[in-house]
C-alpha cells in the first residue's frame, strides 16, 4: 500500500484529491495539510511514502517544505497550477520526484505516483521542454570571460589572461550581466550554473 500525505490550501481541492487517491486500490491517504509547515508535521507523524504538495500555500510554500524534506525518505510530488520555469528549476534542485500540473488528467496522477514509487522522476513535459531548450546567449568570448570570473579572477587578471584591456573586459562583463538578466558577477555565475551551461 502506497501511503500518501497531501498538502493543499484549497480545502475543496484537498478533499477531492484525497477522495480520488483513495479510489485506487494500492493507495491510501494517511494525512492532509493546508500549508508547508503542516505538510512537514504530517510527514514526520505518518512517515508516508509520498507527499503531494501544492506550491503556493500560506506560511511555508511547497518548495520550502520540499527543500526541508529532501533528507527524509518521503518522496515529493509537486502538484501545481504554475508552469513557471523558475519554480520548476527550484523544485528540481530540491530533489522533488515529480512536478505535475493541476490541469493534467486525473488518471495521470495515480500512474505518476506509481512511477515515482518505482524510482522514476516524473516532470510535466511542457516544463522540461521550456527548461532545457533554452540556449546559452553568450558568445564564445563572453563565455571565456565568465569562466574566468567563476575561477575568482578579477578584471585585471582576466584582461591579462585574454590579452584585452581592462576597459574591454568591463564591457564584456556588463554585456554578460545584461544578457543573463542579473545585477552582479555572483548572480551571473549562479544563473549560468543553474542553466547547466558550464561545460
C-alpha positions, 0 to 999 in steps of 0.5 A, spaced: 500 500 500 502 506 497 501 511 503 500 518 501 500 525 505 497 531 501 498 538 502 493 543 499 490 550 501 484 549 497 480 545 502 475 543 496 481 541 492 484 537 498 478 533 499 477 531 492 484 529 491 484 525 497 477 522 495 480 520 488 487 517 491 483 513 495 479 510 489 485 506 487 486 500 490 494 500 492 493 507 495 491 510 501 491 517 504 494 517 511 494 525 512 492 532 509 495 539 510 493 546 508 500 549 508 508 547 508 509 547 515 503 542 516 505 538 510 512 537 514 508 535 521 504 530 517 510 527 514 514 526 520 507 523 524 505 518 518 512 517 515 508 516 508 511 514 502 509 520 498 507 527 499 503 531 494 504 538 495 501 544 492 506 550 491 503 556 493 500 555 500 500 560 506 506 560 511 511 555 508 510 554 500 511 547 497 518 548 495 520 550 502 517 544 505 520 540 499 527 543 500 526 541 508 524 534 506 529 532 501 533 528 507 527 524 509 525 518 505 518 521 503 518 522 496 515 529 493 510 530 488 509 537 486 502 538 484 501 545 481 497 550 477 504 554 475 508 552 469 513 557 471 520 555 469 523 558 475 519 554 480 520 548 476 528 549 476 527 550 484 523 544 485 528 540 481 534 542 485 530 540 491 530 533 489 522 533 488 520 526 484 515 529 480 512 536 478 505 535 475 500 540 473 493 541 476 490 541 469 493 534 467 488 528 467 486 525 473 488 518 471 495 521 470 496 522 477 495 515 480 500 512 474 505 518 476 505 516 483 506 509 481 512 511 477 515 515 482 514 509 487 518 505 482 524 510 482 522 514 476 522 522 476 516 524 473 516 532 470 510 535 466 513 535 459 511 542 457 516 544 463 522 540 461 521 542 454 521 550 456 527 548 461 532 545 457 531 548 450 533 554 452 540 556 449 546 559 452 546 567 449 553 568 450 558 568 445 564 564 445 568 570 448 563 572 453 563 565 455 571 565 456 570 571 460 565 568 465 569 562 466 574 566 468 570 570 473 567 563 476 575 561 477 575 568 482 579 572 477 578 579 477 578 584 471 585 585 471 587 578 471 582 576 466 584 582 461 591 579 462 589 572 461 585 574 454 590 579 452 584 585 452 584 591 456 581 592 462 576 597 459 574 591 454 573 586 459 568 591 463 564 591 457 564 584 456 562 583 463 556 588 463 554 585 456 554 578 460 550 581 466 545 584 461 544 578 457 543 573 463 538 578 466 542 579 473 545 585 477 552 582 479 558 577 477 555 572 483 548 572 480 551 571 473 555 565 475 549 562 479 544 563 473 549 560 468 550 554 473 543 553 474 542 553 466 547 547 466 551 551 461 558 550 464 561 545 460 
